[in-house]
Amino acid sequence: MFAGKNTLTGQPEKSAPISYRWPFMLVTSLFFMWGLSYGLLDVLNKHFQLTLHVNKAQSGLLQAAYFGAYFIVALPAGFFMDKRGYRAGIILGLLCYAVGALLFIPAAAANSFALFLFALFVIASGLGCLETAANPFATVLGDSSGAERRLNLAQSFNGLGQFLGPMIGGSLFFTAGQQTSSAQDSVKFTYVGIAVLVLLIAFLFYRTNMPDIREQGDARDIERGVTRPLWQHKHFTGGVIAQFFYIAAQVGVGAFFINYVTEHWQNISNAYASYLLSVGLICFMVGRFVSTWLMGRIRPATLLSAYALINIVLCVLVVAGIPGVAVPALIAVFFFMSIMFPTIFAMGVKNMGAQTKRASSIMIMSIVGGAIMPWCMGALADRFGTAIAYTLPVICFVVVLVYGLSQRKAEA
């Protein structure tokens, strides 16, 4: 995976081979950092309902601002990296992340929902740069045959960040003084700490010589048909559609998890529900590690199809709201969502040659599904109840199942 070649002769280096091990580890840290940010987002959703007195549909605007930024930033980030490379795109993304986290200081001082939305938009703009760079970077650091497994391994640490986010938020955000303006202090100090960590990582990237991997078109691109217009590649087009619906499902499932649990389990606090969300995200993290191992034995498309089918069944149980079954089923959904983003992403950009960065940018733009779904689910929840809102993820997982089956057929 980490062996290098002489760029002039194409032969293996004899004295100082290029090692991708440290760059891969450093890139993997980025997956943890945006996982941490996303894990905190779902807790902020409920926190602002309590402290700023917004309804469920309005709290869904947090996800709209967050994932809407991905849609806006992805293509410019791709163009920027075409000119400057992955490393420059990563450093730019980290700096935006840090600035957005520091904007929580004035937002908390004003106790303003609008300012918090803006701060999250800036954070997500940085994360859009990071994801546009890190996802394809992880796939090309080795043979294309191992792209799905390599990206799933890196994404496993994203699951670790998502697990820690609700643990931190649950213990710090739901305090006794949450009805006062000082309730935002814990939120402010949490994000200031994140800003410091992000700036440290940016410094490490600045000081590290990263391999300048650029996907160049060559004769093999012509043989694979990569010179065709991007949208004529069915695996890419289908991947963008599947990713849109998958992200919509993932964000929606997490956004109203705390609401669902507190409504279906009597006498359970918001803080304890946050810890249960962390349990779900442990399942998410474990699912990625376990499924990365399974991909050595089961084709990625087959595993993706099986997981999508299982999640359809689980979400139907959530909608039904069966006592003693519904909440565990909702937690289990996280395990089977675990491989969906990296597997769809790797399938969609696989063997795209010189078009990889552009394909990656458009794939990241499809994350806008996460901006739309929470508002839709919130509106349904306000009118019909949170359980009914979970019918929308059912539809999303059906789309993922169709894509998985189509790719399984194409690989046969």
MIRO-180674 format. One record per residue: x, y, z of N, C-alpha, C in turn; residue in three letters. Coordinates in steps of 0.02 Angstrom, whole numbers, padded with zeros to 5 digits, always signed. Each point is the difference from the previous one (the first is absolute). Layout:
MIRO-180674
XYZXYZXYZala
...
This chain:
MIRO-180674
+00041-00061+00000-00041+00061+00000+00042+00063+00000met
+00055-00003+00035+00039+00061+00011+00065+00002-00039phe
+00011-00047-00046+00061+00000-00039-00002+00057-00050ala
+00059+00029-00015+00004+00055-00048+00040-00020-00061gly
-00006+00041-00054+00038-00011-00061+00036+00064-00020lys
+00055-00008-00035+00036+00058-00027-00044+00032-00054asn
-00013+00065+00006-00046+00033-00046+00028+00006-00071thr
+00065-00007-00008+00031+00006-00066+00005-00066-00036leu
+00020-00052+00037+00011-00066-00031-00058-00047+00008thr
-00043+00013+00050-00054-00047+00013+00021-00061+00039gly
+00066-00004+00019+00025-00057+00036+00001+00014+00075gln
-00003-00052+00042+00002+00010+00073+00065+00035+00021pro
-00007+00046+00047+00059+00034+00028+00043-00050+00038glu
+00066+00005-00008+00045-00047+00033+00022+00026+00068lys
+00007+00066+00007+00029+00026+00062-00051+00030+00047ser
-00043+00044-00025-00047+00034+00044-00070-00002-00030ala
-00034-00057+00004-00067-00006-00029-00049+00047+00035pro
-00046+00025-00040-00052+00044+00027-00046-00042+00045ile
-00011+00024+00061-00046-00035+00045-00063+00040+00008ser
-00057-00033-00010-00065+00032+00009-00028-00011+00070tyr
+00037-00034+00043-00028-00020+00065-00016+00061+00043arg
+00049+00045+00010-00013+00059+00042-00051+00047-00032trp
+00005+00015-00066-00053+00041-00030-00069-00031+00007pro
-00005-00067-00007-00064-00033+00007-00027+00008+00071phe
+00044-00006+00050-00020+00008+00070-00023+00072+00012met
+00036+00048-00028-00018+00070+00010-00067+00016-00033leu
-00009-00026-00061-00064+00009-00034-00057-00032+00040val
+00013-00059+00029-00051-00034+00039-00022+00042+00060thr
+00046+00040+00028-00020+00044+00056-00054+00049-00020ser
-00002+00018-00064-00052+00046-00024-00068-00031+00005leu
-00004-00066-00014-00064-00035+00005-00026+00002+00072phe
+00046-00006+00048-00020+00005+00070-00027+00069+00015phe
+00032+00052-00026-00019+00068+00018-00068+00020-00028met
-00015-00020-00061-00067+00019-00024-00053-00047+00029trp
+00020-00059+00021-00047-00043+00037-00018+00030+00067gly
+00049+00029+00034-00013+00033+00064-00048+00059-00009leu
+00011+00039-00052-00043+00057-00013-00072-00022-00014ser
-00007-00053-00040-00067-00024-00016-00034-00031+00061tyr
+00038-00035+00042-00028-00029+00061-00028+00053+00047gly
+00033+00057+00003-00024+00055+00042-00062+00033-00029leu
-00007-00002-00066-00055+00034-00033-00068-00025+00022leu
-00008-00066+00006-00064-00029+00019-00019+00019+00072asp
+00050+00008+00043-00014+00021+00069-00018+00075+00001val
+00033+00040-00041-00018+00071-00005-00072+00008-00022leu
-00024-00045-00043-00069+00003-00024-00049+00003+00058asn
+00006-00047+00047-00044-00002+00058+00017+00056+00049lys
+00063+00015+00009+00022+00052+00046-00032+00068-00017his
+00000+00017-00065-00028+00065-00019-00077+00000+00003phe
-00031-00059-00007-00072-00003+00012-00016+00022+00071gln
+00043-00020+00047-00012+00016+00070+00021+00071+00019leu
+00059+00021-00023+00027+00064+00023-00022+00060-00042thr
-00012-00011-00064-00020+00055-00043-00073-00005-00021leu
-00034-00052+00024-00073-00009-00009-00020-00001-00074his
+00038-00037-00040-00018-00011-00070-00037-00066-00005val
-00044-00006-00051-00036-00064-00009+00043-00049-00039asn
-00027-00059-00013+00039-00052-00033+00019+00018-00071lys
-00048+00030-00036+00015+00020-00068+00055+00053-00002ala
-00003+00048+00047+00051+00052+00002+00068-00028+00020gln
+00001-00047+00048+00063-00030+00020+00031-00039-00057ser
-00043-00024-00047+00026-00033-00059+00041+00045-00045gly
-00006+00066+00010+00040+00048-00038+00074-00006+00016leu
+00016-00029+00059+00071-00013+00016+00030-00045-00052leu
-00035-00055-00015+00025-00047-00051-00003+00032-00069gln
-00050+00043-00012-00005+00033-00065+00060+00046-00012ala
+00019+00039+00051+00059+00043-00007+00063-00041-00007ala
+00004-00054+00039+00060-00042+00003+00012-00035-00066tyr
-00051-00036-00024+00010-00039-00061-00012+00040-00063phe
-00035+00057+00007-00005+00045-00058+00068+00028-00019gly
+00043+00010+00050+00068+00025-00014+00039-00048-00044ala
-00011-00065+00011+00035-00050-00041-00018+00010-00074tyr
-00064+00012-00013-00023+00009-00069+00033+00060-00032phe
+00007+00054+00038+00028+00062-00027+00076-00005-00009ile
+00034-00033+00046+00073+00001+00002+00033-00054-00043val
-00034-00055-00010+00033-00059-00030+00034+00014-00067ala
-00037+00029-00047+00030+00013-00067+00057+00050+00003leu
-00007+00058+00034+00058+00045+00005+00060-00034+00033pro
-00013-00043+00050+00055-00035+00033+00035-00047-00050ala
-00040-00033-00042+00030-00044-00051+00043+00038-00049gly
-00024+00058-00023+00039+00041-00046+00064+00024+00034phe
-00006+00021+00063+00059+00023+00037+00053-00054+00004phe
-00022-00062+00014+00048-00055+00007+00028-00022-00067met
-00036+00011-00054+00028-00012-00066+00061+00043-00012asp
-00002+00061+00027+00056+00047-00009+00054-00010+00052lys
-00020-00012+00063+00048+00001+00055+00014-00069+00031arg
-00041-00049-00014+00010-00067+00028-00040-00012+00063gly
+00001-00063+00022-00040-00021+00059+00023+00036+00064tyr
+00065+00006+00009+00027+00028+00063-00025+00071+00011arg
+00002+00041-00052-00024+00069+00007-00074+00002+00015ala
-00039-00044-00031-00071-00003+00014-00015-00020+00072gly
+00040-00046+00026-00009-00022+00069+00016+00057+00049ile
+00055+00035-00011+00018+00055+00045-00053+00055-00002ile
-00025+00017-00060-00053+00050-00006-00062-00022+00039leu
-00018-00064-00006-00058-00026+00035+00008+00004+00075gly
+00059-00017+00025+00012+00002+00072-00004+00072+00027leu
+00026+00048-00038-00003+00069+00023-00072+00025+00003leu
-00041-00018-00049-00071+00018+00002-00035-00032+00060cys
+00016-00063+00013-00027-00037+00057+00015+00038+00064tyr
+00062+00021+00009+00020+00035+00061-00035+00067+00007ala
-00005+00037-00056-00034+00065+00003-00073-00009+00020val
-00034-00049-00030-00070-00012+00016-00009-00019+00073gly
+00046-00040+00027-00004-00019+00071+00008+00061+00045ala
+00045+00045-00018+00011+00061+00040-00059+00048-00005leu
-00040-00005-00053-00059+00043-00006-00054-00018+00051leu
+00008-00057+00033-00046-00017+00054+00007+00048+00059phe
+00056+00036+00005+00009+00048+00054-00051+00057-00006ile
-00002+00037-00057-00051+00053-00005-00071-00027-00002pro
-00010-00060-00029-00067-00029-00003-00027-00014+00070ala
+00044-00027+00043-00021-00014+00069-00011+00064+00039ala
+00041+00051-00012-00008+00063+00035-00067+00033-00018ala
-00021-00006-00063-00064+00029-00021-00059-00047+00011ala
+00015-00063+00016-00052-00051+00009-00047-00001-00061asn
+00033+00002-00059-00036+00008-00063+00001-00064-00042ser
-00060-00025-00016-00006-00059-00042+00028+00013-00069phe
-00012+00060-00027+00025+00018-00067+00076-00001-00002ala
+00033+00026+00052+00073+00000+00001+00028-00071+00008leu
-00035-00042+00038+00022-00070+00005-00006-00035-00068phe
-00053+00016-00036-00008-00028-00068+00058+00021-00044leu
+00019+00064+00003+00054+00024-00041+00067-00033+00019phe
+00012-00007+00065+00062-00033+00023+00003-00072-00026ala
-00056-00035+00004-00001-00069-00025+00009-00002-00076leu
-00026+00050-00035+00009+00004-00073+00074+00007-00017phe
+00036+00042+00038+00072+00010-00012+00038-00064+00015val
-00017-00033+00057+00032-00063+00016-00010-00050-00056ile
-00062-00007-00023-00016-00049-00052+00033+00018-00066ala
+00011+00064-00013+00037+00020-00061+00070-00029+00002ser
+00031+00004+00059+00066-00030+00008-00003-00076-00007gly
-00051-00030+00029-00007-00073-00004-00013-00022-00072leu
-00035+00042-00039-00011-00016-00070+00066-00005-00038gly
+00046+00046+00016+00068-00003-00030+00035-00064+00021cys
-00005-00016+00065+00035-00059+00027-00027-00064-00032leu
-00066-00005-00005-00028-00062-00028+00014-00006-00075glu
-00001+00056-00035+00015-00001-00071+00072-00024-00012thr
+00044+00017+00047+00070-00020-00007+00013-00069+00029ala
-00022-00012+00061+00020-00060+00036-00030-00064-00027ala
-00063+00002-00022-00031-00062-00025+00035-00027-00062asn
+00010+00040-00052+00036-00028-00058+00074-00013+00016pro
+00030+00040+00044+00070-00010+00018+00009-00069+00031phe
-00047-00020+00044+00004-00066+00031-00007-00056-00052ala
-00041+00011-00051-00012-00052-00050+00060-00010-00046thr
+00040+00053-00012+00055-00007-00048+00066-00016+00033val
+00002-00005+00066+00062-00018+00035+00009-00076-00001leu
+00002-00029-00059+00007-00072-00008-00035-00024-00062gly
-00004-00066-00008-00033-00030-00058-00074+00015+00000asp
-00029+00010-00060-00071+00015-00006-00043-00057+00025ser
+00026-00062-00002-00039-00058+00023-00014+00003+00074ser
+00040+00037+00038-00010+00005+00072-00030+00066+00021gly
-00027+00039-00049-00024+00068+00016-00056-00001+00051ala
-00050-00046-00009-00057-00002+00046+00023-00017+00071glu
+00044-00049+00006+00023-00020+00067+00041+00055+00032arg
+00043+00033-00040+00043+00052+00027-00042+00060+00024arg
-00050+00019-00038-00042+00056+00020-00043-00019+00060leu
-00024-00062+00003-00038-00022+00058+00043+00000+00063asn
+00064-00018-00006+00045+00002+00057+00007+00071+00026leu
+00013+00048-00045+00006+00069+00021-00065+00026+00030ala
-00056-00019-00031-00065+00022+00024-00018-00030+00068gln
+00034-00055+00019-00013-00029+00066+00017+00050+00055ser
+00050+00041-00011+00018+00050+00050-00048+00059-00002phe
-00034+00009-00055-00056+00047-00002-00054-00024+00049asn
-00012-00065+00002-00048-00028+00047+00020+00011+00072gly
+00066-00003+00014+00024+00014+00068-00015+00072+00019leu
+00010+00047-00045-00015+00070+00013-00075+00010+00011gly
-00041-00034-00040-00072+00006+00008-00024-00029+00067gln
+00034-00051+00024-00017-00029+00065+00017+00048+00057phe
+00059+00032-00003+00021+00044+00053-00040+00065+00002leu
-00025+00023-00058-00038+00062-00003-00059+00002+00047gly
-00046-00048-00005-00058+00000+00046+00020-00010+00073pro
+00054-00038+00012+00022-00008+00069+00021+00067+00030met
+00038+00038-00039+00022+00066+00022-00060+00047+00007ile
-00042+00002-00052-00057+00044+00001-00050-00017+00055gly
-00012-00065+00010-00048-00021+00051+00022+00019+00070gly
+00065-00003+00012+00026+00014+00067+00008+00075+00013ser
+00008+00040-00053+00015+00071+00009-00058+00046-00017leu
-00041-00018-00051-00050+00047-00025-00064+00000+00041phe
-00020-00057+00028-00063-00004+00037+00014+00010+00074phe
+00005+00063+00020+00017+00017+00069-00059+00030+00035thr
+00006+00008+00066-00055+00025+00040-00020+00071-00019ala
+00049+00038-00025-00014+00069-00017-00017+00011-00073gly
-00028-00051-00034-00009+00003-00071-00054+00050-00022gln
-00040+00028+00045-00051+00047-00019+00026+00072+00001gln
+00063+00011+00018+00028+00067+00004+00049+00011-00057thr
+00019+00064-00009+00048+00015-00054+00067-00032+00011ser
+00017-00014+00064+00064-00031+00014+00001-00074-00020ser
-00057-00026-00022-00003-00069-00022+00045-00013-00059ala
+00016+00052-00038+00041-00009-00060+00074-00001+00016gln
+00020+00013+00062+00071+00001+00017+00034-00067-00014asp
-00034-00054+00019+00029-00067-00010+00009-00014-00075ser
-00048+00023-00040+00005-00008-00072+00060+00040-00026val
+00006+00062+00023+00054+00044-00023+00069-00030+00016lys
+00009-00021+00063+00066-00026+00019+00017-00065-00035phe
-00051-00041-00014+00012-00062-00038+00028+00015-00069thr
-00030+00049-00033+00022+00015-00069+00066+00038-00001tyr
+00015+00039+00051+00066+00031+00004+00054-00054+00006val
-00013-00051+00041+00047-00056+00006+00010-00036-00066gly
-00055-00009-00037+00004-00032-00066+00043+00043-00047ile
-00009+00066+00002+00038+00045-00043+00075-00007+00012ala
+00020-00006+00063+00071-00008+00017+00027-00065-00030val
-00038-00054+00007+00021-00065-00026+00006+00001-00076leu
-00048+00032-00033+00000+00005-00073+00060+00039-00025val
+00017+00054+00034+00058+00039-00020+00065-00039+00008leu
+00003-00043+00052+00058-00043+00009+00007-00049-00059leu
-00055-00029-00021+00002-00047-00056+00020+00037-00064ile
-00025+00061-00009+00019+00040-00059+00076+00012-00001ala
+00028+00013+00059+00072+00010+00005+00038-00063-00020phe
-00024-00058+00021+00032-00064-00018-00001-00011-00075leu
-00056+00016-00032-00004-00006-00073+00048+00049-00034phe
+00005+00060+00028+00045+00050-00029+00073-00023+00004tyr
+00018-00035+00054+00069-00021+00011+00016-00068-00031arg
-00051-00035-00026+00011-00067-00027+00003+00001-00076thr
+00048-00035-00028+00004-00007-00072-00050-00053-00023asn
-00055+00022-00027-00052-00046-00023+00015-00021-00072met
-00012-00062-00019+00009-00020-00070-00049+00037-00044pro
+00025+00027-00055-00042+00038-00047-00027-00049-00051asp
-00056-00031+00017-00030-00050-00045-00051+00036-00043ile
+00012-00001-00064-00046+00032-00047-00022-00052-00051arg
-00066-00005-00009-00026-00050-00046+00006+00027-00071glu
+00047-00028-00039+00011+00023-00069-00032-00048-00049gln
-00029+00028-00053-00028-00043-00052+00056-00034-00039gly
-00009-00062-00018+00049-00036-00040-00036-00051-00044asp
+00038-00043-00031-00030-00049-00045-00050-00045+00036ala
+00013-00015+00064-00046-00042+00037-00067+00034+00010arg
-00001+00067+00006-00062+00036+00006-00043-00010-00063asp
+00033+00001-00058-00036-00009-00063-00029-00070-00003ile
+00040-00050+00022-00024-00069-00001-00061-00009+00046glu
+00000+00035+00057-00055-00007+00048-00059+00045-00018arg
+00008+00042-00049-00054+00046-00020-00004+00061+00044gly
+00053+00016+00037-00002+00057+00046-00003+00066-00038val
+00017+00000-00064-00002+00062-00039-00071+00020-00018thr
-00049-00044+00012-00070+00017-00011-00022+00054+00049arg
-00052+00040-00018-00026+00049+00048-00018-00034+00066pro
+00010+00037+00053-00007-00027+00067-00067-00034+00011leu
-00054+00032-00022-00067-00025+00015-00020-00060-00042trp
+00043-00020-00047-00014-00061-00038+00024-00063+00035gln
+00034+00008+00057+00023-00057+00039-00055-00020+00049his
-00033-00056-00013-00058-00019+00039+00017-00011+00074lys
+00059-00027+00013+00018-00013+00070+00009+00066+00038his
+00022+00052-00035+00007+00066+00032-00067+00034+00009phe
-00040+00002-00053-00066+00033+00003-00044-00032+00053thr
-00001-00067-00001-00039-00036+00051+00027+00012+00070gly
+00066+00007+00005+00031+00013+00065-00020+00067+00029gly
-00003+00051-00043-00021+00067+00023-00071-00001+00026val
-00045-00034-00036-00070-00005+00022-00005-00039+00066ile
+00035-00057+00002-00003-00041+00061+00030+00037+00060ala
+00054+00038-00012+00031+00037+00055-00045+00056+00026gln
-00036+00033-00045-00047+00052+00021-00052-00029+00048phe
-00029-00057-00018-00052-00030+00042+00029-00032+00063phe
+00061-00028-00006+00029-00030+00060+00015+00054+00053tyr
+00033+00054-00021+00016+00053+00048-00064+00029+00030ile
-00051+00007-00041-00065+00024+00026-00024-00047+00056ala
+00006-00064-00012-00022-00049+00051+00044+00004+00062ala
+00065+00001-00008+00046+00001+00057-00012+00061+00044gln
-00004+00058-00031-00009+00062+00038-00068+00001+00033val
-00051-00022-00035-00067-00001+00029-00006-00047+00059gly
+00030-00059-00007-00002-00049+00055+00031+00028+00063val
+00057+00035-00007+00034+00027+00058-00032+00063+00027gly
-00027+00042-00045-00024+00066+00021-00056-00004+00051ala
-00044-00049-00007-00058-00005+00045+00002-00062+00044phe
+00060-00028+00007+00010-00058+00043-00020+00016+00072phe
+00026+00056+00027-00014+00017+00070-00075+00013+00010ile
-00031+00034-00048-00072+00011+00004-00038-00066+00001asn
+00020-00046-00044-00035-00064-00004+00006-00040+00065tyr
+00061-00003+00026+00012-00040+00061-00039+00029+00059val
+00002+00066+00009-00035+00030+00058-00076-00006-00007thr
-00025-00007-00061-00072-00008-00011-00022-00072+00009glu
+00045-00048-00011-00019-00071+00001+00024-00038+00061his
+00044+00031+00040+00019-00030+00064-00019+00050+00055trp
-00042-00023+00046-00023+00045+00053+00056+00016+00049gln
-00004+00061+00026+00046+00022+00054+00074-00003-00020asn
+00015+00011-00064+00070+00000-00021+00020+00073-00014ile
+00058+00020+00023+00023+00069-00007+00033+00010-00068ser
+00007+00064-00020+00034+00016-00062+00073-00021+00002asn
+00032+00008+00059+00070-00020+00007+00008-00075-00010ala
-00046-00040+00030+00006-00073-00007-00015-00020-00072tyr
-00047+00035-00032-00014-00015-00070+00061+00015-00044ala
+00038+00052+00019+00062+00015-00036+00050-00056+00007ser
+00003-00031+00060+00045-00056+00009-00022-00060-00042tyr
-00066-00009-00007-00025-00054-00044+00019+00014-00073leu
+00000+00065-00018+00023+00017-00067+00073-00020-00009leu
+00039+00009+00053+00070-00022-00003+00005-00076-00008ser
-00047-00036+00031-00001-00073-00009-00012-00016-00073val
-00048+00036-00030-00012-00011-00071+00062+00015-00042gly
+00037+00051+00019+00059+00018-00038+00059-00047+00015leu
-00001-00033+00058+00048-00055+00011-00015-00056-00050ile
-00065-00015-00008-00019-00050-00049+00023+00020-00070cys
-00006+00065-00014+00022+00027-00065+00075-00012-00009phe
+00039+00016+00052+00072-00008-00004+00020-00074-00006met
-00030-00042+00043+00015-00072-00002-00020-00028-00068val
-00057+00024-00026-00023-00024-00065+00051+00013-00055gly
+00034+00056+00003+00050+00015-00051+00061-00046+00007arg
+00024-00011+00060+00057-00044+00009-00017-00071-00021phe
-00057-00025+00024-00020-00068-00016-00013-00008-00075val
-00033+00049-00029-00018-00005-00071+00060+00008-00045ser
+00050+00039+00022+00063+00004-00039+00032-00069-00004thr
-00002-00037+00056+00025-00069+00000-00042-00044-00045trp
-00066+00008+00003-00045-00042-00041+00011+00012-00075leu
+00020+00061-00018+00010+00015-00071+00058-00039-00030met
+00041-00029+00041+00052-00045-00025-00029-00066-00022gly
-00063-00013+00019-00032-00064-00013-00066+00006-00038arg
-00031+00058+00005-00063+00012-00034+00007+00062-00044ile
-00026-00003-00060+00005+00057-00045-00034+00061+00030arg
+00031+00059-00006-00029+00061+00028-00072+00012-00021pro
-00016-00011-00063-00068+00013-00024-00050-00047+00032ala
+00020-00062+00012-00044-00048+00034-00012+00021+00072thr
+00053+00021+00034-00007+00020+00069-00044+00063+00005leu
+00010+00047-00046-00040+00061-00001-00074-00016-00009leu
-00015-00045-00045-00070-00019-00013-00032-00032+00061ser
+00038-00045+00032-00027-00035+00060-00013+00049+00056ala
+00046+00046+00011-00009+00049+00055-00058+00047-00014tyr
-00010+00020-00063-00056+00044-00017-00067-00036+00013ala
-00004-00063-00019-00061-00038+00012-00015-00007+00074leu
+00050-00014+00040-00009-00005+00072-00024+00066+00030ile
+00027+00055-00024-00020+00065+00027-00072+00019-00019asn
-00022-00023-00058-00070+00010-00018-00046-00032+00051ile
+00016-00061+00018-00040-00037+00050+00004+00035+00068val
+00059+00020+00021+00009+00032+00065-00039+00066+00004leu
+00002+00039-00053-00035+00065+00001-00076-00010+00000cys
-00024-00052-00031-00072-00016+00005-00019-00014+00072val
+00043-00035+00037-00013-00013+00071+00000+00065+00040leu
+00044+00046-00019+00003+00065+00034-00065+00039-00011val
-00024+00000-00062-00063+00034-00016-00058-00031+00039val
+00001-00066+00006-00053-00035+00037+00001+00017+00074ala
+00059+00018+00027+00005+00021+00070-00016-00054+00050gly
+00017-00062-00015-00015-00057+00044+00040+00008+00065ile
-00033+00001+00058+00035+00008+00064+00052-00055+00010pro
+00058+00019+00023+00054-00047+00014+00038-00023-00061gly
-00026+00017-00060+00032-00021-00063+00024+00060-00040val
-00041+00053-00001+00012+00057-00044+00067+00034+00013ala
+00015+00015+00063+00063+00036+00015+00061-00043-00015val
+00002-00065+00021+00057-00042-00021+00006-00005-00075pro
-00057-00001-00036+00003-00003-00074+00032+00063-00027ala
-00018+00058+00029+00029+00063-00022+00076+00002+00013leu
+00021-00026+00056+00072-00003+00015+00035-00046-00050ile
-00032-00057-00017+00030-00048-00046+00009+00029-00070ala
-00043+00048-00019+00005+00031-00066+00071+00027-00011val
+00030+00027+00053+00066+00030-00007+00053-00051-00022phe
-00005-00062+00026+00049-00051-00019-00003-00012-00076phe
-00061-00005-00026-00007-00017-00071+00006+00059-00047phe
+00001+00061+00028+00017+00059-00040+00076+00006-00008met
+00037-00034+00041+00072+00013+00009+00040+00002-00065ser
-00012-00046-00045+00042-00005-00060-00027+00039-00059ile
-00060+00028+00007-00034+00025-00060+00036+00059-00033met
+00017+00052+00039+00033+00057-00032+00065-00019-00034phe
+00048-00030+00035+00064-00014-00034-00006-00050-00057pro
-00046-00048+00006-00007-00050-00053-00031+00031-00063thr
-00052+00040+00009-00030+00035-00057+00050+00048-00031ile
+00036+00036+00042+00050+00048-00025+00053-00035-00041phe
+00030-00053+00028+00054-00035-00035-00024-00031-00065ala
-00061-00028+00000-00028-00029-00061-00011+00055-00052met
-00024+00058+00022-00017+00053-00046+00060+00031-00035gly
+00058+00006+00035+00059+00033-00030+00052-00050-00023val
-00014-00064+00005+00050-00051-00016+00019+00002-00074lys
+00065-00004-00013+00027-00003-00068-00021+00060-00044asn
-00004+00059+00031-00020+00059-00037+00061+00040-00026met
+00060-00023+00015+00060+00031-00028+00004+00074+00014gly
+00011+00039-00054+00009+00072+00007-00063+00036+00023ala
-00057-00034-00002-00063+00031+00021-00016-00013+00073gln
+00047-00029+00037-00014-00019+00069-00018+00059+00044thr
+00039+00055-00004-00014+00058+00043-00068+00030-00014lys
-00017+00006-00064-00065+00028-00017-00056-00046+00022arg
+00009-00065-00011-00050-00048+00022-00009+00002+00076ala
+00057+00007+00035-00002+00004+00073-00038+00062+00022ser
+00011+00057-00033-00034+00062+00018-00075-00008-00006ser
-00022-00029-00055-00072-00009-00011-00029-00049+00050ile
+00039-00052+00016-00023-00048+00050-00009+00034+00068met
+00046+00045+00018-00006+00036+00063-00060+00048-00003ile
-00014+00029-00059-00058+00044-00007-00065-00037+00016met
-00001-00065-00013-00061-00039+00012-00016-00004+00074ser
+00048+00020+00043-00013+00002+00072-00054+00050+00017ile
-00020+00042-00048-00053+00048+00012-00065-00035+00019val
-00005-00065-00013-00058-00037+00024-00009+00006+00075gly
+00056+00007+00035-00002+00008+00072-00026+00068+00022gly
+00000+00048-00046-00027+00067+00015-00076+00001-00007ala
-00026-00042-00044-00071+00000-00015-00040-00044+00048ile
+00026-00058+00015-00038-00050+00038-00021+00023+00070met
+00044+00031+00042-00022+00017+00068-00059+00048+00001pro
-00002+00048-00046-00058+00045+00000-00063-00039-00018trp
+00005-00044-00050-00058-00040-00020-00023-00045+00058cys
+00048-00033+00032-00018-00043+00057-00027+00042+00058met
+00030+00058+00011-00024+00043+00054-00071+00024-00011gly
-00016+00017-00063-00068+00022-00016-00050-00057+00011ala
+00019-00061-00021-00044-00058+00011-00007-00014+00075leu
+00056+00005+00036-00001-00014+00072-00044+00050+00037ala
+00003+00063-00017-00041+00051+00032-00074-00013-00011asp
-00017-00027-00058-00071-00009-00016-00027-00069+00018arg
+00040-00052-00013-00025-00069+00008+00036-00040+00054phe
+00056+00025+00025+00039-00038+00049+00066-00022-00029gly
+00049-00008+00044+00068-00017-00022+00003-00068-00034thr
-00040-00048+00024+00003-00068-00030-00018+00002-00074ala
-00052+00037-00018-00022+00004-00070+00055+00031-00043ile
+00038+00045+00029+00053+00033-00039+00052-00050-00025ala
+00006-00057+00034+00050-00050-00020-00021-00042-00060tyr
-00058+00016-00030-00018-00032-00063+00046+00025-00056thr
+00026+00061+00006+00043+00028-00052+00066-00038-00007leu
+00034-00018+00055+00060-00041-00007-00014-00068-00033pro
-00060-00027+00010-00017-00064-00033+00007+00008-00076val
-00028+00054-00027+00004+00013-00072+00073+00007-00022ile
+00039+00035+00041+00071+00011-00018+00038-00066-00004cys
-00011-00045+00047+00036-00064+00000-00022-00044-00059phe
-00061+00009-00025-00022-00036-00060+00043+00021-00059val
+00015+00065-00006+00043+00025-00055+00070-00030+00006val
+00027-00002+00061+00067-00030+00010-00001-00073-00020val
-00053-00036+00018-00005-00071-00018+00001-00009-00076leu
-00036+00042-00036-00001-00004-00073+00069+00010-00029val
+00038+00050+00026+00067+00012-00025+00047-00058+00016tyr
-00005-00026+00060+00042-00058+00018-00013-00059-00045gly
-00063-00014-00014-00016-00057-00043+00024+00012-00072leu
-00004+00063-00023+00023+00014-00068+00075-00008-00006ser
+00038+00019+00052+00072-00008-00002+00021-00073+00009gln
-00040-00036+00038+00013-00072+00008-00009-00036-00067arg
-00051+00021-00038-00011-00029-00066+00056+00019-00048lys
+00024+00062+00004+00053+00024-00044+00066-00036+00013ala
+00011-00019+00063+00063-00035+00018-00003-00074-00016glu
-00059-00026-00011-00008-00073-00012+00034-00021-00065ala
